[in-house]
């Protein structure tokens, strides 16, 4: 009976760990600024990379989605667009 209980506990533990599946993810964020009508020095692009551990795949996907956006503003006749994209990969 003790062996059966031990096997049952181990089975449940293994299932719970495999379902959680936490890992480290590398996020790459690219920000591009464009101006219309065009002016010298634009578009400008910058890229940054960061690592975060203890995330599930769904959580990593949500982080990337949250860090992806496009904003636009108009100032002195220029339209300024800032586009930020974020990708992720499991480390």
JOQUI-V20297 format. One line per field, one symbol per residue. ss: DSSP state (A for helix, B for strand, O for the rest). psi: psi as a letter, one per 40 degrees, with the letter a starting at -180 (. if undefined). burial: I if it has 24 or more other C-alpha atoms within 12 Angstrom, else O. A space follows every 50 residues. Layout:
ss->???
psi->???
burial->???
//
This chain:
ss->OAAAAAAAAAAAAAAAAAAAOOBBBBBBBBBBBBBBOOOOOOOBBBBBBB BBBBBOAAAAAAAAAAOOBBBBBBBOOBBBBBBBBBBBBBO
psi->ddddddddddddddddddddfiiiihhhhhhhhihhihiheiihhihihi ihifiiddddddddddehihihihhfehhhhhhhihiiih.
burial->OOOOOOOOOOOOOOOOOOOOOOOOIIIIIIIIIIIOOOOOOOOOOOOOOO OOOOIOIOOIOOIIOOOOOOOOOOOOOOOIIIIIIIIIIOO
//
